[in-house]
Amino acid sequence: MMEKLSANLARAALTAQGAIAEAALRQAERPAALQPDPFHVAPALTDVMGRLASQPDRLVRAQADLFQRYLELWQSAARRASGETVEPTVAPAKGDKRFMDPEWSDNPVFDVIKQSYLVTSNWLNALVSEVDGVDPMAKRRVEFFMKMLTDAFSPSNFLVSNPAALREAMSTQGQSLLQGMENFAADLTRGGGTLAISQTDYDMFKIGENVATAPGKVVFQNEVLQLLQFTPTTETVFDIPLVIFPPWINKFYILDLRPENSMIRWLTDQGITVFVASWVNPDVELAAKTFEDYMQQGIYEGTAAAMKQAGVDQVNTVGYCIGGTLLSSTLAHMAAKGDKRIASATFFAAQQDFAEAGDLLLFTNEDWLGDLEKQMDAAGGVLSGQAMAETFNSLRANDLIWSFFVNNYLMGKEPKPFDLLFWNSDQTRMPKALHLFYLRKFYGENALAKGELVMDNIKLDLSKVKTPVYVQSSKEDHIAPARSVYRGAKLFGGPVTFTLAGSGHIAGVINAPVANKYQHWTNSDLPASVEQWMEAAKETPGSWWPHWAEWLKAKSGGQVPARDPAKGPFKPLEDAPGSYVKVKS
């Protein structure tokens, strides 16, 4: 057993060394990619630490507090060693999955390691969060960085201090570590010298075969989108169709992962004629495409094609996330021009006012944008899908980075097949002009909310939008926080229905009624703040979809014979899900 363990450990070490050496050689060919401070946190960190240094009394109290917590931990450990049953000095936060293995609590050594880490990390994060007298954005940037740092140093991320990984290594005579290093080498190769941690078994999913399977046709396409019309499942449908504009950062099939949780299938079952924009995965030839191009060729041409295909002069619309930001900008543009083609607009987790946006706001200062622009220039004018994935993963590092680091490399296991993570990894490229405009004008300047955004020589004013609006937000959304979404809802000039769903940016939206999961809150009023709205809101168990469907149907006209996508004015170009969605980054 020891001989086999030693041999596997040696092979694992050689595999890791070879993979790291090869990655270093690849990185050496791209010296511009090496960035000692990729988050540009140093200036903010200097401000925060300088403020702390100017308050020695606060530092003394903080040090005393830390010593007191350690003293309590040591006393608790000593009492436990003598046979007493003691309550932990500190416990993981609710939902923290890093310390779920029983050994973290049952084994006194690992229990002390865990609690010592939690005491220190909680103290460090609290020390930063309680600093006053510094720029709020600088403080927020340091808080984010400190959280990333303390998460990275969790004992669960290291072999010698992870009981589950040690147990697996001993029970497999080191085979788990060898397999883990082979996984590590494969991910380095897949990332071209940059570690691209596998989150699922990508070979298990095929677009159009076991994800994105709702039947339909591609009825229109241009440079930036394919318009999909889905096959009806009822004999009659509502007169006014629905056109959905998902985010172009991801693929549209988050709306159609599996039949049982497919929003597209559910909507067709409600008698809605459903069109969905499948955005292009742009290459360098589309690097100059702008936000205005996506408005003209996306919203304007997409809705015009849907109206012609359905034989109507109005459509209902949905904008999801960044697709909702584009849709709201277009609504303001249409209001200025007197264009009334959109009968209603629904927004899923979409922001118009970015004053209280999520942690993505931390990635939009000019230093970071300068690096991003250089990165896109080096790639021919597009931002790689991998870069987008890394940014979003860093916002939930414990769930989307470290959990897979432990599973894949320390435990030597293959990631489980999970359609949502397959979709999450299927990121698209971003055209330089479009992406920088979005980050600067919305996150950086908050120009739309301030009434300062100009598109097509028209200054956009959301208060001029009288179109009925339904706004969905999610209670735990870290990308489009409910407070931020609510601020945007207050900007529209027409009737607004605001709904708060349980869970986060994805699960809060994609929550089919059949699952009986989470809950949602409704309130017909729209007071000054989301906190006031919540005080009078009614909580209802389960999905918010039926509430929205009732609102949507009231805006959809009477019944007409179901529309066959193959028999409209447009000749079908191909079957759904189309070819744009299958282009990999």
Helices and strands as residue ranges (DSSP letters): H 2-28, G 31-33, H 42-53, H 56-81, H 103-106, H 108-129, H 136-152, G 155-157, G 159-161, H 163-171, H 175-190, G 202-204, E 216-221, E 225-230, E 236-238, E 242-245, G 252-255, G 259-261, H 263-269, E 274-279, G 284-286, H 291-293, I 294-300, H 301-310, E 315-320, H 322-337, E 342-348, G 359-363, H 366-378, E 382-383, H 385-395, H 397-397, I 398-402, H 403-405, I 406-410, H 419-425, E 430-431, H 432-438, I 439-444, H 447-450, E 454-455, E 458-459, G 462-464, E 469-474, H 482-489, E 496-501, G 513-515, E 519-523, H 530-535, E 538-541, H 545-553, E 559-561, G 565-567, E 574-575, G 580-582
